[in-house]
Amino acid sequence: MLKNKLVFVGLVSIFLISCGSNPVRISSDEIPSWCNKVEKTGLFSKLTPEVIAGEKLLACGTGTAGSISNARHNAIVDAKKQILDQLIGRLVSKYSKERLVDNYRNYISHSAFGYDIVEQEVFDIQMGYQTFILIETAMEDLKGTQKALMKKDSSELVSDKY
């Protein structure tokens, strides 16, 4: 009898633990279409001439948190990191890696440039909120970050057109 009670308590404990640790996730078909389009093609249906000409960069970030504001913050940080990856990719394709400062990824700050929020959507999930945010930033706003990534002896190259 004691053995049966212990087995029962063990099974109930496992059941309760598993209920609390498996948050309901949004399905892939619930991801906003504007976010999927940007992730797959780098394009957005409301393209401006600046985006087409490469004068602006777009990124869709996502974040999860217990509060809407923290989920939004996490999504913005994610999108800004993607923008910086795009900038680094452009710099590496234009200049050799030797012209970038050593450990260039450690020198960049994800909050070092301005951006505009183009779209955003928040989902209420079991453990909080899931936020998707599409941001854009002008290449002009990234000049300071670009200068910080380039070695001092190549600073005259920083003013070159992207």
C-alpha positions as CSV (number, residue, x, y, z in Angstrom):
1,M,0.0,0.0,0.0
2,L,2.8,2.4,0.9
3,K,4.5,1.5,-2.4
4,N,1.4,2.4,-4.4
5,K,1.1,5.7,-2.6
6,L,4.7,6.6,-3.4
7,V,4.3,5.6,-7.1
8,F,1.1,7.7,-7.2
9,V,2.8,10.8,-5.6
10,G,5.8,10.4,-7.9
11,L,3.6,10.3,-11.0
12,V,1.5,13.3,-9.9
13,S,4.8,15.2,-9.2
14,I,6.1,14.5,-12.6
15,F,2.8,15.5,-14.2
16,L,2.7,18.8,-12.3
17,I,6.4,19.6,-13.1
18,S,5.8,19.0,-16.8
19,C,2.7,21.2,-16.8
20,G,4.7,24.2,-15.5
21,S,7.7,23.9,-17.8
22,N,6.1,23.5,-21.2
23,P,4.8,26.9,-22.3
24,V,2.4,27.1,-25.1
25,R,4.3,28.3,-28.2
26,I,2.9,30.1,-31.2
27,S,2.9,28.0,-34.3
28,S,4.9,28.9,-37.3
29,D,1.8,29.9,-39.3
30,E,1.1,32.6,-36.6
31,I,4.4,34.4,-37.3
32,P,3.4,37.7,-39.0
33,S,3.7,37.5,-42.8
34,W,5.7,40.7,-42.9
35,C,8.3,39.1,-40.6
36,N,8.6,36.0,-42.7
37,K,9.0,38.0,-45.9
38,V,11.9,40.1,-44.5
39,E,13.6,37.0,-43.0
40,K,13.3,35.0,-46.3
41,T,14.0,37.7,-48.9
42,G,15.2,40.8,-47.0
43,L,12.3,42.6,-48.6
44,F,9.1,44.0,-47.3
45,S,5.8,44.7,-49.2
46,K,5.9,48.4,-48.2
47,L,9.4,49.0,-49.7
48,T,10.6,52.5,-49.9
49,P,13.2,53.6,-52.6
50,E,15.8,53.9,-49.8
51,V,15.5,50.2,-49.0
52,I,15.7,49.2,-52.6
53,A,18.8,51.4,-53.1
54,G,20.5,49.9,-50.0
55,E,20.3,53.2,-48.1
56,K,18.2,51.5,-45.3
57,L,18.4,48.1,-43.6
58,L,15.4,46.1,-42.4
59,A,15.3,43.4,-39.7
60,C,12.6,41.5,-37.9
61,G,13.4,40.7,-34.3
62,T,11.5,38.5,-31.8
63,G,11.5,38.5,-28.0
64,T,9.7,36.6,-25.2
65,A,9.3,37.8,-21.7
66,G,6.8,37.9,-18.8
67,S,5.9,41.5,-19.5
68,I,5.0,43.2,-22.8
69,S,7.6,45.9,-22.3
70,N,10.4,43.3,-21.7
71,A,9.3,41.2,-24.7
72,R,9.3,44.3,-26.9
73,H,12.8,45.3,-25.6
74,N,14.1,41.8,-26.4
75,A,12.6,41.9,-29.9
76,I,14.2,45.3,-30.6
77,V,17.6,44.1,-29.3
78,D,17.3,41.0,-31.6
79,A,16.5,43.2,-34.6
80,K,19.3,45.6,-33.9
81,K,21.8,42.8,-33.7
82,Q,20.6,41.6,-37.1
83,I,21.1,45.1,-38.5
84,L,24.6,45.1,-37.2
85,D,25.3,41.7,-38.8
86,Q,24.1,43.2,-42.1
87,L,26.4,46.2,-41.6
88,I,29.4,43.9,-40.8
89,G,28.6,41.8,-43.8
90,R,28.7,44.9,-46.1
91,L,32.0,46.0,-44.5
92,V,33.6,42.6,-44.9
93,S,32.5,42.4,-48.6
94,K,33.8,45.9,-49.3
95,Y,37.0,45.8,-47.2
96,S,39.2,42.9,-46.0
97,K,38.8,41.8,-42.5
98,E,42.3,43.1,-41.7
99,R,40.8,46.7,-42.0
100,L,38.3,46.0,-39.3
101,V,39.4,46.4,-35.6
102,D,40.4,43.2,-33.9
103,N,37.5,41.4,-32.2
104,Y,35.1,43.8,-34.0
105,R,32.0,42.0,-32.7
106,N,33.0,42.9,-29.2
107,Y,33.2,46.7,-30.0
108,I,29.8,47.2,-31.3
109,S,26.8,48.2,-29.1
110,H,23.3,47.2,-30.2
111,S,22.0,50.5,-28.9
112,A,24.4,52.7,-30.9
113,F,22.1,53.7,-33.7
114,G,18.6,55.0,-34.3
115,Y,15.8,53.1,-35.9
116,D,12.1,53.3,-36.9
117,I,9.6,50.6,-36.0
118,V,7.8,49.7,-39.2
119,E,5.5,46.9,-37.8
120,Q,5.0,45.1,-34.5
121,E,2.7,42.3,-33.2
122,V,2.4,40.9,-29.7
123,F,1.1,37.4,-28.9
124,D,-0.2,36.5,-25.4
125,I,1.4,33.1,-24.6
126,Q,1.1,31.0,-21.5
127,M,4.3,32.2,-19.8
128,G,4.1,35.9,-20.9
129,Y,4.3,37.6,-24.3
130,Q,6.0,36.9,-27.7
131,T,6.7,40.1,-29.7
132,F,7.7,40.5,-33.3
133,I,9.1,43.9,-34.4
134,L,10.2,45.0,-37.8
135,I,12.7,47.9,-37.7
136,E,14.5,49.9,-40.3
137,T,17.5,52.1,-40.0
138,A,19.2,54.5,-42.5
139,M,22.8,53.7,-43.5
140,E,23.5,57.3,-42.5
141,D,22.6,56.4,-38.9
142,L,25.2,53.6,-38.9
143,K,28.2,55.8,-39.9
144,G,29.4,56.2,-36.3
145,T,29.2,52.4,-35.8
146,Q,31.0,51.9,-39.1
147,K,33.8,54.3,-38.0
148,A,34.2,52.4,-34.7
149,L,34.6,49.1,-36.6
150,M,37.3,50.4,-39.0
151,K,41.0,50.6,-37.9
152,K,42.3,54.1,-37.5
153,D,44.6,54.0,-40.5
154,S,41.7,53.2,-42.8
155,S,39.3,55.9,-41.5
156,E,39.5,57.8,-44.8
157,L,37.7,54.8,-46.4
158,V,34.8,55.1,-44.0
159,S,33.3,58.0,-46.0
160,D,33.1,55.8,-49.1
161,K,29.6,55.0,-50.4
162,Y,28.3,51.7,-49.3
